[in-house]
Amino acid sequence: MRSHRAVLFDVDGVLLDTGGFFDRIWAAWAATRSLDPAWVVAHTHGRRTADVLAEVAPHLDPAAERAALDALVRAELRAVRPVTGAANLLESLGGMPWAIVTSGSRWFVGGCFRTLGLPMPPIAVFDEDVRAGKPSPEGYLVAARRLGVAPAECVVVEDAPRGVAAARSAGCTVIAVATTHTPTELREADACLSTLADVAEVLHQERGEP
């Protein structure tokens, strides 16, 4: 894999271990709206809340439902944990420019990072910052532009097929980490690794550091 000038990270499933957390939130919300929880959860992974609501509950007021979901999330926020190796991976970047590109909201991601002691990068693209969520490449293109680095010079770390598709459409190299999906589901990535420690090693080797 060629050398890169910047790293762009997805958040949920890459830096924050939120898969089971959000499955529970969406299932609880669906049950109160007479929707099949399993069906709703199947439509949520790697997507913005607004996009999920538009698909699974077009008959409901999106602002009211977003507020209800946010209330459920706030009540359980302390259950969120970092993905194993997240802090070490970010520390290992040294002076390499990096950013996050997430389908999560600014308040949620910022709150989790502060609580867990993870550093927030100067460049962060949230749910609210884009018109179209993944698999649209918009978020990754915005992050690359704000960093002043061409997309082709960015490597993206993703865990979901939608995110992989978004990064590839943006023209980035993609490393998938199989934390929430199988390697087969992530086959469109340029590489698929098992852990964040493996990702850190690849980035370390890429920079040619001893």
C-alpha positions as CSV (number, residue, x, y, z in Angstrom):
1,M,0.0,0.0,0.0
2,R,1.4,3.4,-1.0
3,S,2.4,6.0,1.5
4,H,-0.1,8.6,2.6
5,R,-0.1,12.1,4.0
6,A,-3.2,11.9,6.3
7,V,-5.5,9.4,8.0
8,L,-9.3,9.7,8.1
9,F,-11.2,7.7,10.7
10,D,-14.8,6.6,10.9
11,V,-15.9,6.6,14.5
12,D,-18.6,4.1,15.4
13,G,-17.1,0.6,15.2
14,V,-13.6,2.0,14.6
15,L,-12.8,4.3,17.6
16,L,-16.0,3.9,19.7
17,D,-17.5,0.5,20.4
18,T,-21.1,1.4,19.8
19,G,-22.5,-1.4,17.7
20,G,-24.5,-3.2,20.5
21,F,-25.2,0.2,22.1
22,F,-27.0,1.6,19.1
23,D,-28.7,-1.7,18.4
24,R,-30.3,-1.5,21.8
25,I,-31.2,2.2,21.4
26,W,-32.9,1.7,18.1
27,A,-34.7,-1.5,19.2
28,A,-36.1,0.3,22.3
29,W,-37.2,3.2,20.2
30,A,-38.8,0.9,17.6
31,A,-40.8,-1.0,20.2
32,T,-42.4,2.2,21.4
33,R,-43.4,3.1,17.8
34,S,-45.0,-0.3,16.9
35,L,-42.2,-1.1,14.5
36,D,-40.3,-4.4,14.3
37,P,-37.1,-3.8,16.3
38,A,-35.0,-6.3,14.2
39,W,-36.2,-4.7,11.0
40,V,-35.3,-1.2,12.2
41,V,-31.9,-2.3,13.5
42,A,-31.0,-3.9,10.2
43,H,-31.4,-0.5,8.5
44,T,-29.2,1.5,10.9
45,H,-25.6,0.4,10.6
46,G,-23.2,3.0,9.3
47,R,-26.0,5.5,8.6
48,R,-27.1,8.9,9.9
49,T,-30.1,9.1,12.2
50,A,-31.9,11.3,9.7
51,D,-31.4,8.8,6.9
52,V,-32.6,5.9,9.0
53,L,-35.7,7.8,10.2
54,A,-36.6,8.7,6.6
55,E,-36.6,5.1,5.6
56,V,-38.1,3.3,8.6
57,A,-40.5,5.9,9.8
58,P,-41.4,8.4,7.0
59,H,-44.9,8.8,8.7
60,L,-43.4,10.3,11.9
61,D,-42.0,13.7,12.6
62,P,-38.2,13.5,12.2
63,A,-37.4,16.3,14.6
64,A,-39.6,14.7,17.4
65,E,-38.1,11.2,16.8
66,R,-34.6,12.5,16.7
67,A,-35.2,14.2,20.1
68,A,-36.6,10.9,21.5
69,L,-33.6,8.9,20.3
70,D,-31.2,11.5,21.7
71,A,-32.9,11.2,25.1
72,L,-32.5,7.4,25.0
73,V,-28.8,7.8,24.1
74,R,-28.1,10.4,26.8
75,A,-29.6,8.0,29.4
76,E,-27.2,5.3,28.4
77,L,-24.1,7.3,27.3
78,R,-21.8,6.0,30.0
79,A,-22.2,2.5,28.5
80,V,-20.1,3.5,25.5
81,R,-16.5,2.3,25.5
82,P,-13.6,2.8,23.1
83,V,-12.7,0.0,20.7
84,T,-9.7,-1.9,22.0
85,G,-6.5,-0.2,20.8
86,A,-8.2,3.1,19.9
87,A,-6.1,5.3,22.2
88,N,-2.9,3.6,21.3
89,L,-3.6,3.9,17.6
90,L,-4.3,7.7,17.8
91,E,-1.2,8.2,19.9
92,S,0.9,6.3,17.4
93,L,0.1,8.8,14.6
94,G,2.6,11.2,16.0
95,G,2.5,14.4,13.8
96,M,0.6,12.8,10.9
97,P,-2.6,14.9,10.1
98,W,-5.8,13.1,10.8
99,A,-9.5,13.7,11.0
100,I,-12.7,11.9,11.9
101,V,-15.7,11.4,9.5
102,T,-18.7,10.1,11.2
103,S,-22.4,9.6,10.8
104,G,-22.7,10.5,14.5
105,S,-23.7,13.9,15.9
106,R,-21.3,16.5,17.2
107,W,-22.7,16.3,20.8
108,F,-22.6,12.5,21.0
109,V,-19.1,12.0,19.6
110,G,-17.6,15.0,21.4
111,G,-19.1,13.8,24.7
112,C,-17.8,10.3,24.3
113,F,-14.3,11.4,23.3
114,R,-14.1,13.7,26.4
115,T,-15.5,11.1,28.8
116,L,-13.1,8.4,27.5
117,G,-10.1,10.6,27.2
118,L,-9.7,10.3,23.4
119,P,-8.2,13.3,21.6
120,M,-10.5,15.2,19.3
121,P,-8.7,16.2,16.1
122,P,-8.9,19.8,14.7
123,I,-10.8,18.5,11.7
124,A,-14.0,16.5,12.4
125,V,-16.9,16.0,10.0
126,F,-20.2,15.1,11.7
127,D,-23.7,14.1,10.8
128,E,-24.7,17.8,10.7
129,D,-21.9,18.8,8.4
130,V,-23.0,17.0,5.2
131,R,-26.0,16.9,3.0
132,A,-25.7,13.2,2.2
133,G,-24.5,10.4,4.5
134,K,-22.4,7.4,3.6
135,P,-22.1,5.8,1.1
136,S,-21.9,9.3,-0.4
137,P,-18.3,10.4,-0.5
138,E,-19.1,13.9,0.7
139,G,-17.9,13.5,4.3
140,Y,-14.5,12.2,3.2
141,L,-14.1,14.8,0.5
142,V,-14.9,17.6,3.1
143,A,-12.3,16.2,5.5
144,A,-9.6,15.9,2.9
145,R,-10.3,19.5,1.7
146,R,-10.2,20.9,5.3
147,L,-6.9,19.1,5.9
148,G,-5.5,20.5,2.6
149,V,-4.6,17.0,1.4
150,A,-5.8,15.3,-1.8
151,P,-8.2,12.4,-1.3
152,A,-5.7,10.1,-3.1
153,E,-3.2,11.0,-0.4
154,C,-5.5,10.0,2.4
155,V,-6.0,6.5,3.9
156,V,-9.4,5.8,5.5
157,V,-10.0,3.4,8.4
158,E,-13.6,2.0,8.2
159,D,-15.6,-0.8,9.6
160,A,-18.8,-0.9,7.5
161,P,-19.6,-1.5,3.8
162,R,-21.3,1.8,3.4
163,G,-18.2,3.6,4.8
164,V,-15.9,1.6,2.6
165,A,-18.0,2.6,-0.4
166,A,-17.9,6.2,0.6
167,A,-14.2,6.3,1.0
168,R,-13.5,4.5,-2.3
169,S,-15.9,6.9,-4.1
170,A,-13.9,9.8,-2.6
171,G,-10.7,8.3,-4.1
172,C,-9.1,7.3,-0.8
173,T,-7.2,4.1,0.0
174,V,-9.3,2.1,2.5
175,I,-8.3,-0.1,5.4
176,A,-11.2,-2.0,6.8
177,V,-11.1,-3.3,10.4
178,A,-13.3,-6.3,11.0
179,T,-14.8,-5.1,14.3
180,T,-18.5,-5.1,13.2
181,H,-18.6,-6.8,9.8
182,T,-16.9,-9.9,8.3
183,P,-14.0,-9.6,5.9
184,T,-16.3,-10.9,3.2
185,E,-18.6,-7.9,3.8
186,L,-15.6,-5.6,3.7
187,R,-14.0,-7.1,0.6
188,E,-14.2,-3.8,-1.4
189,A,-11.6,-2.3,0.9
190,D,-7.9,-2.2,-0.2
191,A,-7.0,-4.2,3.0
192,C,-9.0,-5.8,5.8
193,L,-7.4,-6.2,9.2
194,S,-8.6,-7.8,12.4
195,T,-7.7,-5.2,15.1
196,L,-6.7,-1.6,15.5
197,A,-3.3,-2.8,16.6
198,D,-2.9,-4.3,13.1
199,V,-4.0,-1.0,11.7
200,A,-1.4,0.9,13.8
201,E,1.3,-1.5,12.5
202,V,0.4,-1.0,8.9
203,L,0.4,2.8,9.3
204,H,3.7,2.5,11.1
205,Q,5.3,0.5,8.3
206,E,3.9,2.8,5.7
207,R,5.8,5.8,7.2
208,G,9.0,3.7,7.1
209,E,9.6,4.1,10.8
210,P,11.9,1.7,12.6
